[in-house]
Amino acid sequence: MNTPTATATTTLVTAPSSEAVNPPRAHLIDGKAASTRLLEEVTAGVAELATRGVTPGLAVVLIGEDPASQVYVRNKLKRTVECGMHSFEHRLTDDTSEAELLALVASLNADPAVHGILVQLPLPEHIQEDAVLEAIDPRKDVDGFHRMNVGALIQGADALAPCTPTGCMRLLRDTFVEQGGDLSGLHAVVIGRSNIVGKPMASLLLAANCSVTQLHSRSRNPAELCRQADIVVAAVGRPNMITAEWIKPGAVVIDVGINRIEQSAEDSPTGQARTRLVGDVDFTSVASVASAITPVPGGVGPMTIACLLANTLTAALRQSS
């Protein structure tokens, strides 16, 4: 995907060396600051496109009353308007049929004011997710889940790529600023092989000329393989799974995981039992070994919405050219 070029950078680290020992405590990779810069670039791009009589439009479809999905969609719509785009919200009930949803998608495909379409997942069990995602016009598939975009990404072609892996790449290029954002030759390990994060993440790293190893539930000696990595991207959905023993000194660690765990009253700063968010990486131990790491929350998460709007701008530019 063609997203606006970065005008500022954050982390200042060099490519880790296999011989690195006792590095300082990891630098925090600030996803909030990076997302703010990207949204500023998107806003400028939207304003420039408006001078040509085109305002990007993003349609978001939400089915049901899932609280987490509602919060996520509300944040997406808020950022859309803040960037100067048109926002089209479609809220449907849980009993909406697959045929009704497909009819809505078809109408959005045909609407020239809509440049990007996002159907919030997960869908109710009676609706086939694949059927809905494949019904979206690939040119408007700003989530990057359509098979045409997935295939183009694997082939190294210019595609609308999934937002979370795209955000991870942006953070990595900012982190390796002293190399001009060049990741060539670095060994990257991706932990997880989901269609949403793991697989497209590996494809983007390959396109950046990394040597890529993908670990999954059937991998043998995963910690040993992971310790060889200059870059580790954890997207496995298991809280605190990756510990310091998995990490080579000086590696850069991107934690995609968002897991809510119980915290006892004794461990809570308020003295009351509660839940808290943690990543797939045991932050405390890994931060003492890595050179740079994303926190959870505040790392990868903010980049997802920013990259969604960057994808919408890219889709509008292509459809208006």
C-alpha positions as CSV (number, residue, x, y, z in Angstrom):
1,M,0.0,0.0,0.0
2,N,1.1,3.6,-0.6
3,T,0.8,5.4,2.7
4,P,2.1,9.0,3.1
5,T,5.8,9.2,3.8
6,A,6.9,9.7,7.4
7,T,7.9,13.3,8.3
8,A,9.2,12.4,11.8
9,T,10.6,9.5,13.6
10,T,10.8,8.1,17.1
11,T,13.1,5.4,18.2
12,L,16.8,5.7,17.6
13,V,18.3,2.2,17.7
14,T,20.7,0.4,15.5
15,A,20.4,-3.1,14.1
16,P,21.2,-5.5,17.0
17,S,24.4,-7.5,17.0
18,S,24.6,-11.2,17.8
19,E,27.4,-10.3,20.2
20,A,25.4,-7.7,22.1
21,V,25.4,-8.2,25.8
22,N,23.8,-6.4,28.8
23,P,22.0,-3.8,26.7
24,P,20.3,-0.9,28.6
25,R,16.6,-1.3,29.4
26,A,14.6,-1.3,26.2
27,H,13.4,2.0,24.6
28,L,9.6,2.2,24.6
29,I,8.2,2.4,21.0
30,D,5.5,5.0,21.3
31,G,2.5,3.9,19.2
32,K,0.4,6.8,20.2
33,A,2.9,9.4,19.0
34,A,3.5,7.4,15.7
35,S,-0.3,7.2,15.1
36,T,-0.7,10.9,15.7
37,R,2.0,11.7,13.1
38,L,0.3,9.3,10.6
39,L,-3.1,10.8,11.2
40,E,-1.6,14.3,10.6
41,E,-0.2,13.1,7.2
42,V,-3.6,11.5,6.3
43,T,-5.4,14.7,7.2
44,A,-3.1,16.7,4.9
45,G,-3.7,14.1,2.1
46,V,-7.4,14.4,2.6
47,A,-7.2,18.2,2.3
48,E,-5.2,18.0,-0.8
49,L,-7.6,15.5,-2.4
50,A,-10.5,17.8,-1.5
51,T,-9.0,20.5,-3.8
52,R,-9.7,18.0,-6.6
53,G,-13.3,17.7,-5.5
54,V,-13.0,14.4,-3.8
55,T,-13.6,13.7,-0.1
56,P,-12.7,10.1,1.0
57,G,-15.6,8.2,2.5
58,L,-15.4,5.3,4.9
59,A,-18.4,3.0,5.5
60,V,-18.4,0.9,8.7
61,V,-20.9,-1.9,9.2
62,L,-21.5,-3.1,12.8
63,I,-23.8,-6.1,13.5
64,G,-25.0,-6.7,17.0
65,E,-24.3,-5.2,20.4
66,D,-20.8,-6.5,21.3
67,P,-19.4,-3.8,23.7
68,A,-15.8,-4.1,22.5
69,S,-16.8,-3.8,18.9
70,Q,-19.0,-0.8,19.6
71,V,-16.1,1.1,21.3
72,Y,-13.8,0.2,18.5
73,V,-16.3,1.4,15.8
74,R,-17.0,4.6,17.7
75,N,-13.3,5.4,17.8
76,K,-12.9,4.6,14.1
77,L,-15.8,6.9,13.2
78,K,-14.5,9.7,15.4
79,R,-11.0,9.6,13.8
80,T,-12.5,9.5,10.3
81,V,-14.3,12.8,10.9
82,E,-11.3,14.4,12.5
83,C,-9.3,13.6,9.4
84,G,-11.8,15.4,7.2
85,M,-13.3,12.2,5.7
86,H,-17.0,11.4,5.3
87,S,-18.2,8.7,7.7
88,F,-21.0,6.3,6.9
89,E,-22.2,4.2,9.8
90,H,-24.5,1.2,9.4
91,R,-25.7,-0.5,12.6
92,L,-27.6,-3.8,12.1
93,T,-29.3,-6.1,14.6
94,D,-28.0,-9.6,15.5
95,D,-30.8,-11.2,13.5
96,T,-29.8,-9.5,10.3
97,S,-29.6,-12.2,7.6
98,E,-26.6,-12.9,5.5
99,A,-28.6,-12.0,2.4
100,E,-29.4,-8.6,3.9
101,L,-25.8,-7.9,4.8
102,L,-24.6,-8.9,1.3
103,A,-27.2,-6.6,-0.2
104,L,-25.9,-3.7,2.0
105,V,-22.3,-4.5,0.9
106,A,-23.4,-4.5,-2.8
107,S,-25.0,-1.0,-2.3
108,L,-21.8,0.3,-0.7
109,N,-19.7,-1.1,-3.5
110,A,-21.9,0.8,-6.0
111,D,-21.9,4.1,-4.1
112,P,-19.2,6.5,-5.5
113,A,-19.1,8.5,-2.2
114,V,-17.9,5.4,-0.4
115,H,-14.2,4.6,-1.0
116,G,-13.6,2.2,1.9
117,I,-15.8,-0.5,3.4
118,L,-15.2,-2.1,6.8
119,V,-17.4,-4.8,8.1
120,Q,-16.6,-5.2,11.8
121,L,-15.7,-8.7,12.9
122,P,-16.7,-11.0,14.4
123,L,-20.0,-11.6,12.7
124,P,-22.9,-13.6,14.1
125,E,-22.6,-17.4,13.7
126,H,-25.3,-17.6,11.1
127,I,-23.3,-15.3,8.7
128,Q,-20.4,-16.7,6.7
129,E,-17.5,-14.4,7.3
130,D,-15.7,-15.4,4.1
131,A,-18.7,-14.8,2.0
132,V,-19.1,-11.2,3.3
133,L,-15.4,-10.4,3.0
134,E,-15.2,-11.7,-0.6
135,A,-18.3,-9.6,-1.5
136,I,-16.5,-6.3,-0.8
137,D,-15.0,-4.6,-3.8
138,P,-11.3,-5.2,-3.5
139,R,-10.6,-1.6,-4.3
140,K,-12.7,-0.6,-1.2
141,D,-11.4,-3.4,1.0
142,V,-9.6,-1.1,3.5
143,D,-9.2,-4.0,6.0
144,G,-7.1,-5.8,3.4
145,F,-8.9,-9.2,3.9
146,H,-10.2,-9.8,0.3
147,R,-8.4,-12.7,-1.4
148,M,-7.3,-10.4,-4.3
149,N,-5.5,-8.1,-1.8
150,V,-4.1,-11.1,0.1
151,G,-2.8,-12.6,-3.1
152,A,-1.3,-9.3,-4.2
153,L,0.4,-8.9,-0.9
154,I,2.0,-12.3,-1.0
155,Q,3.2,-11.7,-4.6
156,G,4.8,-8.4,-3.5
157,A,2.4,-6.3,-5.5
158,D,0.9,-3.0,-4.5
159,A,-2.1,-4.0,-2.3
160,L,-4.3,-2.7,0.5
161,A,-2.6,-4.6,3.3
162,P,-4.2,-5.4,6.7
163,C,-4.0,-2.5,9.1
164,T,-2.3,-4.0,12.2
165,P,0.7,-5.5,10.3
166,T,1.0,-2.3,8.3
167,G,1.2,-0.4,11.6
168,C,3.8,-2.8,12.9
169,M,5.9,-2.1,9.8
170,R,5.6,1.6,10.3
171,L,6.8,1.3,13.9
172,L,9.7,-0.9,12.8
173,R,10.9,1.5,10.1
174,D,10.7,4.4,12.7
175,T,12.7,2.3,15.1
176,F,15.5,1.6,12.6
177,V,15.8,5.2,11.7
178,E,19.6,5.2,11.8
179,Q,19.5,2.8,8.9
180,G,17.0,5.0,7.0
181,G,14.2,2.6,8.0
182,D,15.9,-0.2,6.0
183,L,15.3,-3.6,7.5
184,S,17.2,-5.5,4.8
185,G,19.0,-8.6,5.9
186,L,17.6,-8.6,9.5
187,H,16.2,-11.9,10.8
188,A,12.6,-11.4,11.8
189,V,10.6,-14.0,13.7
190,V,6.8,-13.8,13.6
191,I,5.0,-15.7,16.4
192,G,1.6,-16.7,15.1
193,R,0.1,-17.4,11.7
194,S,-3.4,-15.9,11.7
195,N,-4.8,-14.5,8.5
196,I,-5.3,-11.1,10.1
197,V,-1.8,-10.5,11.5
198,G,0.7,-13.4,11.4
199,K,0.6,-14.3,7.7
200,P,0.4,-10.7,6.3
201,M,3.1,-9.7,8.8
202,A,5.5,-12.3,7.4
203,S,4.7,-11.1,3.8
204,L,5.4,-7.5,4.6
205,L,8.7,-8.4,6.3
206,L,9.7,-10.4,3.3
207,A,8.9,-7.5,1.1
208,A,11.2,-5.4,3.3
209,N,14.0,-7.9,2.6
210,C,14.1,-9.5,6.0
211,S,14.8,-13.2,6.5
212,V,11.6,-14.4,8.0
213,T,10.9,-17.4,10.4
214,Q,7.2,-18.0,11.3
215,L,6.5,-19.8,14.5
216,H,3.2,-21.5,15.4
217,S,1.7,-24.1,17.7
218,R,3.5,-27.0,15.9
219,S,6.9,-25.4,15.8
220,R,9.7,-27.3,17.5
221,N,12.1,-25.5,19.9
222,P,10.3,-22.2,19.4
223,A,12.3,-20.3,22.1
224,E,15.6,-21.4,20.5
225,L,14.4,-20.3,17.1
226,C,13.1,-17.0,18.5
227,R,16.4,-16.2,20.2
228,Q,18.1,-15.9,16.8
229,A,15.9,-13.0,15.8
230,D,16.8,-9.3,15.4
231,I,13.1,-8.5,15.2
232,V,10.3,-10.4,17.1
233,V,6.6,-9.8,16.3
234,A,4.4,-11.6,18.8
235,A,0.8,-12.2,17.6
236,V,-0.2,-15.4,19.3
237,G,-3.0,-14.4,21.7
238,R,-1.4,-15.9,24.9
239,P,-0.8,-13.5,27.8
240,N,2.9,-13.1,28.8
241,M,4.0,-16.1,26.7
242,I,7.2,-14.6,25.5
243,T,9.8,-14.2,28.2
244,A,13.4,-12.9,28.3
245,E,14.7,-16.4,27.5
246,W,13.1,-16.1,24.0
247,I,14.9,-12.9,23.1
248,K,18.4,-12.2,21.8
249,P,20.0,-9.3,23.6
250,G,19.4,-6.1,21.6
251,A,16.4,-7.4,19.6
252,V,13.5,-5.2,18.8
253,V,10.1,-6.6,20.0
254,I,6.7,-5.7,18.6
255,D,3.9,-7.0,20.9
256,V,0.6,-7.3,19.0
257,G,-1.2,-9.2,21.7
258,I,-4.1,-7.6,23.7
259,N,-5.2,-9.9,26.5
260,R,-7.3,-9.1,29.5
261,I,-6.3,-10.9,32.7
262,E,-7.5,-11.0,36.3
263,Q,-5.5,-9.1,38.8
264,S,-6.0,-9.9,42.5
265,A,-6.7,-7.3,45.2
266,E,-3.2,-7.8,46.6
267,D,-1.6,-7.0,43.3
268,S,-3.9,-4.1,42.3
269,P,-2.8,-0.5,43.1
270,T,-6.4,0.2,44.1
271,G,-6.5,-2.7,46.6
272,Q,-9.5,-4.2,44.7
273,A,-9.6,-7.1,42.3
274,R,-9.8,-6.0,38.7
275,T,-8.8,-6.9,35.1
276,R,-5.9,-5.4,33.2
277,L,-4.5,-5.6,29.7
278,V,-1.3,-7.4,28.9
279,G,0.4,-8.4,25.7
280,D,1.8,-11.7,24.5
281,V,5.2,-10.6,25.8
282,D,6.2,-10.6,29.5
283,F,7.1,-6.9,29.3
284,T,9.1,-6.7,32.5
285,S,11.6,-9.5,31.7
286,V,11.8,-8.8,28.0
287,A,12.4,-5.1,28.5
288,S,15.6,-5.9,30.3
289,V,17.0,-7.7,27.3
290,A,15.5,-6.0,24.2
291,S,16.8,-2.7,22.7
292,A,13.2,-1.5,21.9
293,I,9.7,-2.8,22.7
294,T,6.1,-1.8,22.3
295,P,4.0,-1.4,25.5
296,V,0.5,-2.8,25.9
297,P,-1.6,-0.7,25.7
298,G,-0.1,2.2,23.8
299,G,2.0,0.4,21.3
300,V,0.6,-1.4,18.2
301,G,-3.1,-0.7,19.1
302,P,-3.2,3.0,18.2
303,M,-1.6,2.3,14.8
304,T,-4.5,0.1,13.6
305,I,-7.0,2.8,13.2
306,A,-4.5,5.3,11.8
307,C,-3.5,2.7,9.1
308,L,-7.2,2.1,8.4
309,L,-7.6,5.7,7.5
310,A,-4.4,5.7,5.5
311,N,-5.8,2.8,3.5
312,T,-9.0,4.7,3.0
313,L,-7.1,7.7,1.6
314,T,-5.1,5.4,-0.6
315,A,-8.3,3.8,-1.9
316,A,-9.8,7.2,-2.6
317,L,-6.7,8.3,-4.5
318,R,-6.8,5.2,-6.7
319,Q,-10.5,5.4,-7.4
320,S,-10.3,9.0,-8.3
321,S,-7.3,8.8,-10.6
